[in-house]
Amino acid sequence: MKISYNWLKQYLDTKILPEDLSILLTSCGLEVEGYETIHSIKGGLDGMVIGKVLTCIKHPNADKLSLTTVNTGGEFPLQIVCGAPNVAAGQKVLVATIDTTIYKGEESFRIQKTKIRGEVSEGMICAEDEAGLGTSHDGILVLDANAPVGMPAKEYFHVSEDVVFEIGLTANRSDATSHLGVARDVVAVLNTRISMEGKRITNPFSVVRPSVDSFKTENTHFPIQIEIEDTENCLRYAGVTLTGVTVGESPIWLKNFLKAIGLRPINNLVDISNYVLFETGQPLHFFDADAIKGRKIIVKKLQAQTHFTTLDGVERILSGDELMICNAEKAMCIAGVYGGISSGISTQTKNIFIESAYFNPVSIRKTAKYHGLKTDASFRYERGADPNINEYALKRAALLIKELAGGTISSEIVDIYPSPVGYFPVEFNLDNLDRLAGKKIERNLVKNILQLLDIKIEKESGHLLSLSVPPYRVDVQRETDVVEEILRIYGYNNIEFGDELVTSISYSERPDREKIRNTIANQLTSTGFSEIMCNSLSKSEYTSDNRFFESGKNVAVANPLSKDLDVMRQTLLFGGLETLVHNLNRKISDIKVYEFGKIYYQNPGKENEKDILKRYTENERLAIFITGNLTPESWYAPAKEAGFFYLKAMINAVLQRIGITASSLKQGEVGGYIAEGLAYHSKYGKLVEFGKLHPVILKRFDIKQPVFYADFDWQIYLQLAGKNEIFYKELPRFPEVRRDLALLIDEKTLFSEIEKIAFKVGKPLLKSVNLFDIYEGENIETGKKSYAVSFILQNSEKTLSEKEIDTFMEKLMKAFSAEINAKIR
């Protein structure tokens, strides 16, 4: 949320500096994520001055350029080359001097002393768009003849400077969604600081709320009747009518305030509505009073499947649960969320009806989510607005309209409030405050803080206080909430560290899950991978075709934020592919990433189980994604493209880190979303499947290059890590020996079978087996293939003799011949 410093100062009788205010706001729970100085015109017209064109002649070396001399108030006139067709001697113009930065949209450039077609140019005479004063570029901006030469442009055009704070507002602080709300906290902290310094507060700081005492009904020519049918969801509804208003442009001060917080000024009525919203936190809605049929407002729900067109021109189908603002004939507005297209303010509007209401936050939240509408009004209503500020906000808006748009207040305020929302009672124990705070806070200071926060002390009995919390503090309902309120105003930094150190013995489970995860993360990162963290929520659309994933397994979110976040993810695949797409769209095509995360799915046939642990499964996974080139293009070597065997090497390295070799696992085929690949199975189940992703999956994400993917069951990996021990031994003193065999085998025989036979026969001399060539084709009979395999032998006690080596190789060849019908070539 954005807060304007200039706007905030309207309600504070203090001269606190922006940097100090930033620290104060953060200390009281309104965390300032950053602040910046802004101007009502981009760049603030710095470096620009009012000048007078003294002479203007045709450029000697260019037909479309003029050579001018301009008086800018300095000792000597400036010579400026100008390309505008309307420049002439005697004009008052806007001049950008040397080193001035010009902003045009998102682009900017700096004015420098230069030569244009051989003539020196010492600045620039600006057009309207070059100064940020408009969009016209037809010629230079010619000013009033009385404009004072040499005056800084920022003074002439009344450029305002402001500081805007970006506050990371937490969901519970609905009371601080306005400038008055923030001002209330600032005043509470400033007064508390004075009390803590031991000073007597003679002139306490206070929030200066604009007066509405001048509000009065001028006639009753345009009354609007109000009827609330759904009093459960509309607890209060107030309104007043103004006639004879004139829709037009807002004054500069109002535009500047709105632009400072990122709002685009539209017209005086819409701008006043927004201004009061961000001033008080109370949403208002302005209706064209002439569009209210029967001069009657009815607050009710409509039947499901009713069609309603909102201000954005979109026709929406109602669910039947929305609270609607209707006239005698039809709906005009989705209450607290969005207005309708037929009753909104237009340039022809003359009479208006102002709505100021308090709606049930739950109803507004459901409606906004159902229709995917997030507005400034719904943002406040669904968190809990102040039910007792309606009338003030109504009068404030009406008086501003009279001031800026004219008109007459032509009805009494109709305020229907059948069951006023009262203060919330909380029993508060001062001893519990001391216990939770870790220190004893002076009792009078505590009471002062409560008073500053509008929390009334109804009764006091020793260390027990009976409190009444104002209804706009929807988050303060318990004793601990009151403690939090006191401490954030008192200042957490003012809680000293105690002399006592409290500690406890920690126990790490074995295997240490975090340690193993960090070890593997470091290993992957050190080989060029980047870690990603994707959202645990996904879109059900990804599993809708049932080809690779079962939509019936989706764990649906009961009240989703959007259609793109309506289920819990049942795989890490989709989040990773979204990450790849994000990078590929930004021309980053060589990507290696991994993610640790949990997946969630519903157990088939368990939908009606009362035990939630039986209905759903939560499983931790490790996913690895590789696409593009492994090495960049270079003059000395071609780029090396990522492939299956690089991924397999990474998988084997992850397994070896906990002492597991691929040969100790059972290999199997994969299918589904992995078009070509392998799976490793352990005694606990499928450990990992990896390979090249199916083109159908890639096409859905519009990925045009191959993607290689691995999916680890991290829980099985941890089980294996706990069962396997890694042994270390000294380096051997005796040399290795290599022998090669060319085996003619059946084309369906896997290398893993050869490897398994070799280690079964060759222990303890055999150290490793490697496939270094495959041949199929000419001189090889159909259905056969030739594998060239190397074997590394070593004895840790002595040097192997030729006889030992030959004996070993003969045993090996016999085993290959007997078990896989291999022929030695």
VEXVOKE-230892 format. One record per residue (C-alpha): residue in one letter; x, y, z. Coordinates in steps of 0.2 Angstrom, whole numbers, plus 5000, padded with zeros to 4 digits. Layout:
AXYZ
...
***
This chain:
M500050005000
K500650174996
I500650325008
S501050505003
Y502050605015
N501250765009
W499550695011
L499950625028
K500550785034
Q498850865032
Y498250765047
L499850775058
D500350925068
T502150875067
K503650915056
I504450735057
L505650705042
P505250565030
E506750465035
D506250475053
L504450435048
S505050275039
I505850205055
L504350255066
L503150165054
T504150005053
S504350005072
C502450005075
G502049865063
L501849965047
E503349905038
V504050025026
E504749915012
G505450075003
Y505150255000
E505550374985
T505450554981
I504250594967
H503750744957
S502050784950
I502950804933
K504250664930
G506050734933
G505250884942
L505850994928
D507551004935
G508751104925
M507351194915
V507151374915
I505951514907
G506851594892
K506551724879
V507051694861
L508051854856
T508451804838
C507951674826
I508751644809
K508851504797
H510251374800
P511551404787
N511851214784
A510051144786
D508351194778
K507251134792
L508351194807
S508351364815
L509851454824
T509251554839
T509951654854
V508951634870
N509051744886
T508851624901
G509351754914
G511151714913
E512651834909
F512651784891
P511251724879
L511251534874
Q511451484856
I510251344853
V509851244837
C507951214836
G507051104824
A505251164828
P504351254814
N503451374826
V504951454835
A505151644832
A505951794840
G505151864855
Q504351704862
K504451654880
V504951474879
L505451324891
V507351294889
A508251134895
T509951184899
I511551084898
D511550924909
T509650924910
T508850754909
I507350744897
Y506050604900
K504950544886
G503850404892
E505050264898
E506550334889
S507750474895
F509250574888
R510350704894
I510650874886
Q512450914881
K513351044873
T513550994855
K513751044837
I512251014825
R512651034806
G514251134811
E513351254823
V513551254842
S511951214852
E511951244871
G510251174876
M508551134870
I506951224868
C505651104873
A504051044866
E502550994878
D502950814878
E504850834881
A504450934897
G503150804903
L501850934902
G500750844889
T500850734874
S500950864860
H502450864849
D501850984835
G503051124840
I503951204855
L502851254870
V502551444869
L502251524886
D501351674892
A502151834887
N502251884905
A503251734910
P504751794920
V506451754911
G507651644921
M506251584933
P506551394936
A505151294927
K504751194942
E504151364951
Y503251424935
F502251264933
H502051234952
V502851064952
S502550974968
E503850864977
D503250714988
V503950564997
V502950404994
F503150265007
E502750085001
I502049995016
G501949805017
L500249805025
T499849635034
A498049565031
N497549605049
R497849785049
S496249845040
D496349995051
A497850065043
T497250055025
S497050245024
H498050405028
L497050445043
G497350265050
V499250285048
A499150455056
R498350375071
D499750255074
V501050395071
V500250505084
A500150365096
V502050325095
L502550505096
N501550535112
T502150375119
R503950425116
I503750585125
S502950495140
M504450375140
E505650515141
G504850565157
K504150725150
R502450785154
I501350805139
T500650975139
N500250985120
P499950805114
F500150765096
S498450735088
V497650685072
V496850835063
R495350765055
P494550875042
S492950955049
V491250915041
D490251035053
S489851145038
F488751005030
K486951045029
T485450995019
E484951135007
N483351065001
T482450895000
H481950894981
F482850734977
P482550604991
I483050424988
Q482150284998
I483350145005
E482749975009
I483849835016
E483149655012
D484749565017
T485249635034
E486449495038
N487649555024
C487249735024
L487349795042
R487349985038
Y486850085023
A486850275021
G486650395007
V486350575002
T485850654985
L486750804977
T485950894962
G486651014949
V488450954949
T489650984935
V490850844930
G492550914925
E494350904928
S495050894946
P496151034953
I498051004953
W498150974972
L496950824971
K497750754955
N499450764963
F498950674979
L498150534968
K499550514956
A500750504971
I499950344977
G499850274959
L498050314954
R497650394938
P496550554939
I494850534929
N493650674934
N493250774949
L491850654955
V492850494953
D494350574960
I493450634976
S492750454978
N494550394978
Y495250534988
V494050505003
L494350315001
F496250335004
E495950475017
T494750385028
G494750195023
Q492850205019
P492350145001
L491050254993
H490050234977
F489350374967
F487750334957
D486950434943
A485450484953
D484350494937
A484750314934
I483950254950
K482250194944
G480850234956
R482050334967
K482350184977
I483850084983
I483549904987
V485049804995
K484649614991
K485249454983
L484649414965
Q484349234958
A485749134951
Q486149144933
T485649324932
H486649424920
F487449584925
T488649704916
T489949794926
L490849954923
D492249874913
G490949814900
V491049624905
E489449534907
R489449424923
I488349284928
L487849294946
S487949144958
G486549204968
D487649234984
E488149414979
L487449564988
M486749684975
I486249864975
C484649874965
N483450014960
A481549974958
E481849884942
K483549814941
A485249784948
M486449934948
C488049874957
I488849724965
A488949784983
G490649824989
V491549764974
Y491049834957
G489849964950
G488649924935
I488850004918
S487150084917
S487150184933
G488950244934
I489550424933
S489750494915
T490150674908
Q488350704907
T487950664925
K487050814934
N486350724949
I487150604960
F486850484975
I488250444986
E488250274995
S489250245011
A488950075018
Y489649935029
F489549755022
N489849585029
P491749555026
V491449365022
S490149405009
I491249535000
R492749415001
K491749274993
T491049384979
A492649464975
K493449294973
Y492049214963
H492149344950
G493949374951
L493749554955
K495049644966
T494649824969
D495149954982
A493449944989
S493349754991
F495149754998
R494549855013
Y492749785015
E493349605015
R494649645029
G493449735039
A493049925037
D492550045051
P490650025053
N490550195062
I491350305050
N490050295036
E489250465040
Y490850555042
A491450495025
L489750535017
K489850715023
R491650735018
A491350685001
A489750794999
L490750945005
L492150914993
I490950884978
K490151054983
E491851134983
L492551054967
A490951014956
G489651134963
G487951064966
T486651064980
I486350944994
S484550894990
S484150765003
E484350725021
I485650585025
V484650425025
D485650305037
I484950135040
Y485850055054
P484749925063
S485949845074
P487449955078
V489149865079
G489749905097
Y491449895105
F492249725108
P492449675127
V494149605132
E494749565149
F496549615151
N497849555164
L499249675167
D500349535174
N500149435158
L500749585149
D502349585160
R502549395157
L502349415138
A503449575136
G504849505147
K504849665157
K503649775168
I503049925159
E502450075169
R500550055172
N500150235167
L501150225151
V500050065147
K498450155150
N499050305140
I499450185125
L497750105126
Q496950275126
L497950335111
L497350175102
D495450215106
I495350065118
K494250115132
I494650065150
E492850025156
K493349955173
E494949935183
S495249815198
G497049795203
H497949715189
L496349675179
L495649795166
S494049775157
L494349855140
S493149905125
V494049885108
P493349995094
P492549895080
Y493749955067
R495049855075
V494449685069
D496149605073
V496049645092
Q494849515100
R495949435113
E497149475128
T498649435117
D498049555104
V498049695116
V499749645122
E500349655104
E499549825102
I500449895117
L502149825113
R502149885095
I501750065101
Y502950055116
G504249985104
Y504949815103
N506749895102
N506349955120
I506249785127
E507949755135
F508849585134
G508849495150
D510249435160
E509549255160
L509949135146
V508549005143
T509048855132
S508548685128
I509448525122
S509048495103
Y508948325095
S509248295077
E508348155069
R509448025060
P509648035046
D509648225047
R508448275034
E509048455033
K510848415032
I510548285018
R509548415008
N510748545010
T512148425005
I511248384989
A510748564985
N512548614987
Q513148474976
L511948524962
T512248704964
S514148674963
T513848594946
G512948744938
F511148714944
S510048854951
E508748814965
I506948864962
M505448874973
C503748864965
N502048894972
S501248744980
L499548794972
S499348754954
K497948754941
S496748604938
E496848634919
Y498548554919
T497748384924
S496148404914
D496548294899
N496848134911
R498248074898
F499648084910
F498948144927
E497248094935
S496148254939
G495248144952
K496848154962
N496848344963
V496648414981
A495448564977
V495648724986
A493948764994
N494048954991
P495348984978
L496249154975
S496049124956
K495748994943
D497648974941
L497848924959
D496348814962
V497248644967
M498748584977
R500048524965
Q500148344963
T501848354954
L503348474954
L503348464935
F502148604930
G502948734942
G504648694934
L504048704917
E503248874921
T504948934927
L505748874910
V504448964900
H504749124910
N506649114906
L506449054888
N505249204885
R506649314890
K507949234878
I508749124892
S508748954883
D510148864893
I509348814910
K509848694924
V508648704939
Y508148594953
E506748604966
F506448524983
G504548524987
K503048434993
I501648364982
Y499848324987
Y498548214980
Q496948124985
N497047944988
P495847854976
G494347774984
K494647865000
E493548024997
N492347985011
E493647935024
K493448045040
D495248025044
I496048165033
L497748065034
K496947925025
R496048035012
Y497648135006
T499448105004
E500848225006
N502548174998
E504148264997
R505048264980
L506648324971
A506448384953
I507848424941
F507648514924
I508848524910
T508648614893
G509748694880
N511648684879
L512748634893
T514248734886
P514148904877
E514648924859
S516448954857
W517748974843
Y518748824849
A517348704852
P515548684847
A514148704860
K513748544869
E511848504870
A511048444886
G510448264884
F509848104893
F511648044898
Y512148204906
L510548194917
K510848014921
A512648064927
M511848194938
I510648064945
N512047944948
A513048074957
V511548114968
L511447934973
Q513347914975
R513248054988
I512447935000
G513347784995
I512147704982
T512747644965
A511547634951
S512047454949
S511347414966
L509647464960
K508347384949
Q508147474933
G506447494924
E505547574910
V504547734911
G503047804901
G501747934902
Y502448114903
I504248044901
A504447994883
E506147914884
G506947874900
L507347754915
A506747724932
Y507747664947
H506847554960
S507447514977
K506647394990
Y505647534996
G504847574979
K505247684964
L506647804969
V506747904954
E506147914936
F507048024923
G507148054905
K506548164890
L504848244893
H503448204881
P503148324867
V501348334872
I501848414888
L503048534880
K501748584867
R500548634881
F501848754888
D502448814871
I504148744874
K505048704857
Q506648634863
P506948464872
V506748464891
F507548324902
Y506748294919
A507048194934
D505848164949
F506548094965
D505448024979
W506448114992
Q505648005007
I506347844999
Y507947934996
L508047985015
Q507647805019
L509147735009
A510247875016
G509847805033
K510247625029
N511847655019
E513547695026
I514847775016
F516547695019
Y518247775016
K519947685013
E521647735008
L522247754990
P522847594983
R524747574980
F524647454966
P524147494948
E522547464939
V522347354924
R521147374909
R520547244898
D519247264884
L517947144877
A516847154861
L515247064865
L514047014852
I512347014861
D510447014858
E509847194854
K508647184869
T510047154881
L510347304893
F512147364898
S511547344916
E511347154914
I513147154908
E513747254923
K512747144935
I513546984929
A515347064929
F515247114947
K514446954952
V515946854944
G517346984946
K517347034965
P518447084973
L519647124958
L518447214947
K518347394951
S517247474937
V516447424920
N516147544906
L515347544889
F516347644877
D515647584860
I514047514852
Y513947454834
E512447394824
G512347374806
E513447304792
N514247134796
I513047114812
E511646994810
T509847054812
G509247064830
K511047084837
K512247224842
S514047234847
Y514547314864
A516347364867
V516647354886
S518147404897
F518447314913
I519647394927
L520447264938
Q521547304954
N522147204969
S522447314984
E523847194991
K524947164975
T525247194957
L524147084946
S525046954935
E524646914917
K524046744923
E522846814935
I522146934923
D521946804909
T521046684922
F519846824927
M519446864909
E519046684905
K517846674919
L517046834914
M516846774896
K516146604901
A514846694912
F514346814898
S514146664886
A513146564898
E511946694905
I511646814890
N512146704876
A513546834871
K514846794858
I516646864860
R517146954844
***
